[in-house]
Amino acid sequence: MHGELMLLQVPRHQLWPMARLLCRLIHGFESCYRLDHRTLAALLLSRDEEQATQRRHSLLKALNQPVKLRFATLEEAGSIEALRRRFERQQERLAIEPEPAHG
């Protein structure tokens, strides 16, 4: 089992439409949370890292909006407060913890 926490930040006026979309995109056994007026979190569960990578690609394609995202494996996430601080400092649109191995 591979677990990830996804943080997603949108403009305030897009929060609830994005929350509804995200809830439709995740599996029934997964959860979506509102962290503040601009940030959503989702707990994503996959069979393995390969399936998790495929799900990230599918979610990115389906969300297809200018949002800021961070994916962190549950092993790497640490506390939610620490993860949120890293997310707030994040300059790029997308970050993945740990960085996926290439090749």
C-alpha positions as CSV (number, residue, x, y, z in Angstrom):
1,M,0.0,0.0,0.0
2,H,1.3,3.4,-1.0
3,G,-0.2,6.5,0.7
4,E,0.2,10.2,-0.3
5,L,-1.1,13.5,1.0
6,M,-1.9,16.0,-1.7
7,L,-2.1,19.7,-0.9
8,L,-3.8,21.9,-3.4
9,Q,-4.1,25.7,-3.3
10,V,-6.5,27.8,-5.4
11,P,-7.9,31.3,-5.4
12,R,-10.5,31.8,-2.7
13,H,-13.4,32.0,-5.1
14,Q,-12.5,28.6,-6.6
15,L,-12.2,26.6,-3.4
16,W,-15.7,25.1,-3.3
17,P,-15.9,24.2,-7.0
18,M,-12.4,22.7,-6.7
19,A,-13.4,20.8,-3.6
20,R,-16.4,19.3,-5.4
21,L,-14.3,18.3,-8.4
22,L,-11.6,16.8,-6.2
23,C,-14.2,14.7,-4.3
24,R,-15.5,13.4,-7.6
25,L,-11.9,12.5,-8.7
26,I,-10.8,10.6,-5.6
27,H,-11.9,7.1,-4.6
28,G,-14.8,6.6,-2.1
29,F,-12.3,5.2,0.5
30,E,-10.2,8.4,0.3
31,S,-10.8,11.7,2.0
32,C,-10.7,15.3,1.1
33,Y,-10.2,18.1,3.7
34,R,-10.4,21.9,3.7
35,L,-7.4,23.3,5.5
36,D,-8.1,27.0,5.1
37,H,-9.9,29.4,2.8
38,R,-7.5,28.5,-0.1
39,T,-6.1,25.1,0.6
40,L,-7.5,21.6,0.2
41,A,-5.8,18.3,1.2
42,A,-6.6,14.8,0.0
43,L,-5.4,11.4,1.3
44,L,-4.6,9.2,-1.7
45,L,-4.1,5.5,-1.5
46,S,-2.6,3.3,-4.2
47,R,-1.4,-0.2,-4.5
48,D,2.2,0.8,-5.2
49,E,4.4,3.7,-6.3
50,E,3.7,3.1,-10.0
51,Q,0.0,3.4,-9.5
52,A,0.5,6.5,-7.4
53,T,2.5,8.1,-10.2
54,Q,-0.4,7.3,-12.7
55,R,-2.9,8.7,-10.3
56,R,-0.9,11.9,-9.9
57,H,-0.8,12.3,-13.7
58,S,-4.5,11.7,-14.0
59,L,-5.3,14.2,-11.2
60,L,-3.1,16.8,-12.8
61,K,-4.8,16.4,-16.1
62,A,-8.3,16.4,-14.6
63,L,-7.6,19.5,-12.4
64,N,-6.2,21.3,-15.5
65,Q,-6.4,24.7,-13.7
66,P,-3.7,27.1,-12.4
67,V,-3.4,25.6,-9.0
68,K,-0.4,25.0,-6.7
69,L,0.1,21.3,-5.7
70,R,2.3,19.3,-3.5
71,F,2.3,15.5,-3.2
72,A,4.1,13.9,-0.2
73,T,4.3,10.3,0.7
74,L,3.0,9.6,4.1
75,E,6.5,8.5,5.2
76,E,7.9,11.8,4.1
77,A,5.1,14.2,5.0
78,G,6.0,14.6,8.7
79,S,3.5,16.7,10.6
80,I,0.8,18.6,8.7
81,E,2.1,21.8,10.0
82,A,5.6,21.2,8.6
83,L,4.1,20.1,5.3
84,R,2.0,23.2,5.1
85,R,5.1,25.4,5.8
86,R,7.0,23.7,3.0
87,F,3.9,24.2,0.8
88,E,3.7,27.9,1.6
89,R,7.4,28.4,0.7
90,Q,7.0,26.4,-2.5
91,Q,7.6,28.6,-5.6
92,E,6.9,26.1,-8.3
93,R,3.4,25.0,-9.4
94,L,4.1,21.3,-8.5
95,A,6.3,19.6,-5.9
96,I,6.6,15.9,-5.1
97,E,8.2,14.5,-1.9
98,P,10.4,12.7,-2.3
99,E,11.4,13.5,-5.8
100,P,10.6,10.5,-8.1
101,A,13.6,8.5,-9.4
102,H,14.2,9.0,-13.1
103,G,15.4,6.3,-15.5
